[in-house]
Amino acid sequence: MRVSSILFAVVVVILVISLLCVWFYPSVQDFMASNTMWNGLRSFNSEFGADNIDSLDDLPDLPDKTVLVAIPYLEYTNEELSKIKRFVDNGGTLLLMDDYGYGNSVLAYLGVSARFTNKPLLDPLFNYKNQSLPRITEFAPGLKESGIDVIMLNHATTLTNVTESEATAFSSSTSFLDINENGVLDEGEPKGPFVVAAQLRLGKGTLALVSDPSIAINAMIGRDDNYDFIKYLTHYGGEQGKILVDRSHLTQTPLDVSKTRLINTREMLSSPYALVGIIAIIFVAVSRYTLKKEKSIG
């Protein structure tokens, strides 16, 4: 066997093994749908049938009953913000979940007064194990009627400049904003209750705000009534709409980027036209090899 043939075979084997490793090795990055660990969104995507998008160009032109979940850990460009605004104005729902990211730039572009405070919400009394995991027990009447009694947050922040009619969930009176982030209530630091979730009409659509994206991760979505709370925010009168998760503004590792490209390639190759092309290429290659062998034998 020629050296070139051996080298080609080695390269093919290495390529196949690399692709298999990328495909099967799970992501460990925050909020990745392929991440099955505590900080991923695998359970959320599975429970709600959510789809990931890697570009806001994938937003539907007619977004009625479509929910865009945005966790803005990377900044949006003005062009992207324009697409989000058009999506909401035309009837879509934007579920903006943020704590210490770029949520306020989205709110400013949309022209609403609400803002994320970007400071830690701590509650030394109403919490799960420690004050960084506050339990929320006060809700707007509509949520109480839906059977939502308690939700749990994880290193959350709060919302400000929200009207009473827009607020949907509040922290307890024992909570406080840790402005200097030293873990204790100091003189002059704001005390609760604080708004941690809100909903408001915007154009023909809806803007839903939650001051903690971690409520949707694998380790949190099953806690207390977190699942029912997310269901309330993403359903239209009991009817679930199409849910899209904007993956393009989450921090991704090289593994996540490779996984995304591999999945996109698989989807592209699974189309009828691509399958016909692949079959044609295989047929031509096999035919040429067979003819070459026949000539060699002759």
Phi, psi and omega per residue, in radians:
M1 nan 2.370 -3.113
R2 -1.196 2.690 -3.134
V3 -1.081 -0.664 -3.134
S4 -1.080 -0.659 3.124
S5 -1.165 -0.700 3.115
I6 -1.123 -0.790 3.132
L7 -1.081 -0.718 3.124
F8 -1.091 -0.743 3.133
A9 -1.118 -0.711 3.120
V10 -1.102 -0.764 3.136
V11 -1.082 -0.751 3.130
V12 -1.080 -0.772 3.138
V13 -1.086 -0.797 3.130
I14 -1.079 -0.722 -3.141
L15 -1.117 -0.765 -3.134
V16 -1.116 -0.776 3.132
I17 -1.098 -0.722 3.137
S18 -1.097 -0.764 3.141
L19 -1.127 -0.691 3.112
L20 -1.137 -0.695 3.107
C21 -1.107 -0.773 3.117
V22 -1.096 -0.702 -3.073
W23 -1.195 -0.781 -3.001
F24 -1.653 -0.373 -3.117
Y25 -1.316 2.151 -3.054
P26 -1.275 2.607 3.043
S27 -1.295 2.635 3.065
V28 -2.087 0.160 -3.073
Q29 -1.422 2.565 3.141
D30 -0.995 2.379 2.986
F31 1.128 0.321 3.065
M32 -1.499 2.383 -3.122
A33 -1.152 -0.476 3.138
S34 -1.476 -0.037 -3.126
N35 -1.518 1.968 -3.138
T36 -1.588 -0.027 -3.135
M37 -1.425 -3.042 -2.984
W38 -1.063 -0.510 -3.000
N39 -1.762 0.180 -3.123
G40 -1.661 3.128 3.138
L41 -1.978 0.346 -3.100
R42 -1.017 -0.808 -3.117
S43 -1.135 -0.711 3.121
F44 -1.056 -0.878 -3.120
N45 -1.082 -0.666 -3.129
S46 -1.235 -0.798 -3.084
E47 -1.161 -0.667 -3.043
F48 -1.837 0.049 3.131
G49 1.066 0.628 -3.076
A50 -1.347 2.585 3.059
D51 -1.938 2.556 3.102
N52 -1.641 2.471 3.010
I53 -2.151 2.511 -3.105
D54 -1.884 0.096 3.090
S55 -2.737 2.477 3.100
L56 -1.264 -0.114 3.009
D57 -1.152 -0.326 -3.123
D58 -1.457 -0.009 3.103
L59 -1.174 2.442 -3.106
P60 -1.226 2.620 3.092
D61 -1.246 -0.556 3.091
L62 -1.985 1.577 -2.954
P63 -1.539 0.265 -3.133
D64 -0.975 2.269 -3.122
K65 1.097 0.506 3.028
T66 -2.012 2.327 -3.130
V67 -1.957 2.198 3.034
L68 -1.773 2.045 3.087
V69 -1.629 2.068 -3.102
A70 -2.091 2.185 3.031
I71 -2.092 1.596 -2.910
P72 -1.429 1.325 3.084
Y73 -1.545 -0.163 2.975
L74 -2.135 2.546 -3.017
E75 -1.279 2.484 3.080
Y76 -1.493 2.541 3.000
T77 -1.425 2.886 3.105
N78 -1.069 -0.628 3.116
E79 -1.126 -0.713 3.106
E80 -1.188 -0.704 3.107
L81 -1.101 -0.619 3.094
S82 -1.111 -0.669 3.126
K83 -1.191 -0.665 3.096
I84 -1.135 -0.771 3.139
K85 -1.086 -0.749 3.125
R86 -1.109 -0.673 3.113
F87 -1.046 -0.817 -3.121
V88 -1.253 -0.776 -3.132
D89 -1.014 -0.554 -3.103
N90 -1.516 0.056 3.040
G91 2.065 0.011 3.133
G92 -1.419 2.902 3.068
T93 -1.915 2.206 3.056
L94 -1.795 1.992 3.034
L95 -1.700 1.730 -3.081
L96 -1.697 1.931 -3.125
M97 -1.997 2.085 -3.052
D98 -2.605 2.757 2.986
D99 -2.338 -0.957 -3.093
Y100 -2.328 0.513 -3.120
G101 -1.821 -2.427 -3.040
Y102 -1.887 0.502 -3.127
G103 -1.062 -0.607 -3.092
N104 -1.179 -0.525 3.094
S105 -1.194 -0.579 3.073
V106 -1.174 -0.797 -3.123
L107 -1.113 -0.687 3.131
A108 -1.120 -0.730 -3.135
Y109 -1.171 -0.635 3.138
L110 -1.276 -0.215 3.069
G111 1.396 0.426 3.088
V112 -1.814 2.727 -3.059
S113 -1.487 -0.355 -3.108
A114 -1.048 2.554 3.123
R115 -2.535 2.649 2.962
F116 -1.476 2.347 -3.098
T117 -1.335 -0.380 3.110
N118 1.068 0.426 3.038
K119 -2.126 2.552 -3.051
P120 -1.102 2.359 3.008
L121 -1.643 2.120 3.127
L122 -2.122 2.536 3.101
D123 -2.440 1.824 -3.078
P124 -1.268 -0.204 -3.087
L125 -1.924 -1.005 -3.113
F126 -1.611 1.574 -3.092
N127 -2.699 3.041 3.048
Y128 -1.971 1.863 3.105
K129 1.264 -0.761 3.116
N130 -2.625 2.916 -2.998
Q131 -1.231 -0.189 3.092
S132 -1.474 -0.066 3.105
L133 -2.066 1.159 -3.069
P134 -1.180 2.534 3.038
R135 -1.760 2.340 -3.113
I136 -1.841 2.177 -3.074
T137 -2.177 -0.047 -3.133
E138 -1.907 2.187 -3.078
F139 -2.374 2.835 3.006
A140 -1.152 2.688 -3.072
P141 -0.913 -0.668 -3.109
G142 -1.053 -0.604 -3.133
L143 -1.314 -0.677 3.102
K144 -1.038 -0.695 3.126
E145 -1.170 -0.387 3.118
S146 -1.495 0.043 3.104
G147 1.500 0.281 3.131
I148 -1.617 2.002 -3.084
D149 -1.933 -0.656 -3.075
V150 -2.526 2.334 2.941
I151 -2.189 2.730 -3.114
M152 -2.064 2.327 3.101
L153 -1.863 2.849 -3.044
N154 -2.383 1.792 -3.110
H155 0.936 0.931 -3.052
A156 -1.534 3.037 2.955
T157 -2.127 -2.763 -3.126
T158 -2.375 3.032 3.081
L159 -1.949 2.605 3.077
T160 -2.322 2.920 -3.116
N161 1.034 0.677 3.102
V162 -1.962 2.288 -3.141
T163 -1.323 2.845 -3.112
E164 -1.074 -0.649 -3.122
S165 -1.259 -0.366 -3.120
E166 -1.560 -0.481 -3.069
A167 -1.209 2.415 3.134
T168 -2.112 -0.317 3.134
A169 -2.619 2.514 -3.050
F170 -2.329 2.523 2.999
S171 -1.344 3.006 -3.096
S172 -1.382 2.969 3.127
S173 -1.255 -0.233 3.118
T174 -1.595 -0.060 3.132
S175 -1.364 2.837 3.097
F176 -2.685 2.788 3.063
L177 -1.614 2.130 -3.113
D178 -1.515 1.412 -3.023
I179 -1.052 -0.773 -3.118
N180 -1.608 0.036 3.033
E181 0.973 0.733 3.079
N182 -1.802 0.026 3.040
G183 1.493 0.017 3.130
V184 -2.288 2.733 3.117
L185 -1.387 1.968 3.118
D186 -1.774 2.821 3.125
E187 -1.054 2.300 3.118
G188 1.631 -0.204 3.112
E189 -1.363 2.401 -3.056
P190 -1.096 2.453 3.090
K191 -1.890 2.705 -3.117
G192 -1.272 3.105 0.136
P193 -1.388 2.685 3.104
F194 -2.163 2.660 3.045
V195 -1.364 2.268 3.116
V196 -2.051 -0.135 3.087
A197 -2.682 2.611 -3.111
A198 -2.690 2.776 3.058
Q199 -2.424 2.377 3.094
L200 -2.592 2.644 3.099
R201 -1.372 2.467 -3.141
L202 -2.525 1.926 -3.025
G203 1.103 -2.276 3.072
K204 -1.588 -0.069 -3.042
G205 -1.930 -2.860 -3.073
T206 -2.303 2.454 3.039
L207 -1.990 2.031 3.101
A208 -1.921 2.307 -3.091
L209 -2.101 2.331 3.054
V210 -2.332 2.258 -3.030
S211 -1.524 0.510 3.093
D212 -2.855 1.800 3.111
P213 -1.209 -0.339 -3.107
S214 -1.159 -0.199 3.124
I215 -1.074 -0.356 -3.068
A216 -1.760 -0.060 -3.085
I217 -1.287 2.892 -3.046
N218 -0.959 -0.687 -3.075
A219 -1.348 -0.235 -3.024
M220 -2.005 -0.445 -2.990
I221 -1.116 -0.445 3.122
G222 -1.636 0.012 -3.117
R223 -1.382 2.363 3.100
D224 0.797 -2.214 -3.121
D225 -1.874 0.489 -3.114
N226 -1.033 -0.731 -3.132
Y227 -1.081 -0.829 -3.130
D228 -1.135 -0.565 3.123
F229 -1.171 -0.791 3.102
I230 -1.131 -0.674 3.103
K231 -1.057 -0.704 3.114
Y232 -1.080 -0.688 -3.089
L233 -1.330 -0.394 -3.031
T234 -1.917 0.043 3.133
H235 -1.925 2.637 3.128
Y236 -1.867 1.665 3.140
G237 1.002 0.677 -3.140
G238 1.642 -0.234 3.140
E239 -1.739 2.174 -3.119
Q240 -1.369 2.291 3.059
G241 -1.593 3.123 3.080
K242 -1.291 2.280 -3.079
I243 -1.937 2.198 3.103
L244 -2.051 2.292 3.108
V245 -1.845 2.119 3.121
D246 -1.350 1.800 -3.124
R247 -1.508 -0.228 -3.018
S248 -1.280 -0.222 -3.128
H249 -2.048 0.470 2.991
L250 -1.879 2.569 3.096
T251 -1.210 2.187 -3.085
Q252 -2.119 2.505 3.050
T253 -1.508 2.901 3.056
P254 -0.957 -0.571 3.104
L255 -1.120 -0.751 3.137
D256 -1.114 -0.727 3.123
V257 -1.098 -0.751 3.137
S258 -1.134 -0.712 3.104
K259 -1.065 -0.778 -3.132
T260 -1.068 -0.785 -3.135
R261 -1.149 -0.661 3.138
L262 -1.163 -0.735 3.117
I263 -1.129 -0.755 3.124
N264 -1.103 -0.673 3.112
T265 -1.147 -0.733 3.118
R266 -1.083 -0.757 3.132
E267 -1.114 -0.664 3.126
M268 -1.162 -0.729 -3.105
L269 -1.284 -0.335 -3.120
S270 -1.450 -0.072 3.113
S271 -1.230 2.660 -3.100
P272 -0.985 -0.749 -3.117
Y273 -1.131 -0.705 3.135
A274 -1.151 -0.706 3.130
L275 -1.092 -0.740 3.106
V276 -1.068 -0.746 3.126
G277 -1.108 -0.734 -3.141
I278 -1.119 -0.771 3.129
I279 -1.074 -0.711 3.135
A280 -1.110 -0.740 3.133
I281 -1.117 -0.756 3.118
I282 -1.092 -0.742 3.141
F283 -1.068 -0.788 3.140
V284 -1.116 -0.754 -3.116
A285 -1.114 -0.783 3.136
V286 -1.135 -0.697 -3.130
S287 -1.116 -0.783 3.136
R288 -1.106 -0.718 -3.140
Y289 -1.126 -0.730 -3.128
T290 -1.135 -0.786 3.125
L291 -1.087 -0.673 3.137
K292 -1.121 -0.715 3.126
K293 -1.147 -0.699 -3.125
E294 -1.127 -0.713 3.104
K295 -1.117 -0.702 -3.125
S296 -1.102 -0.764 -3.136
I297 -1.183 -0.699 -3.141
G298 -1.123 nan nan
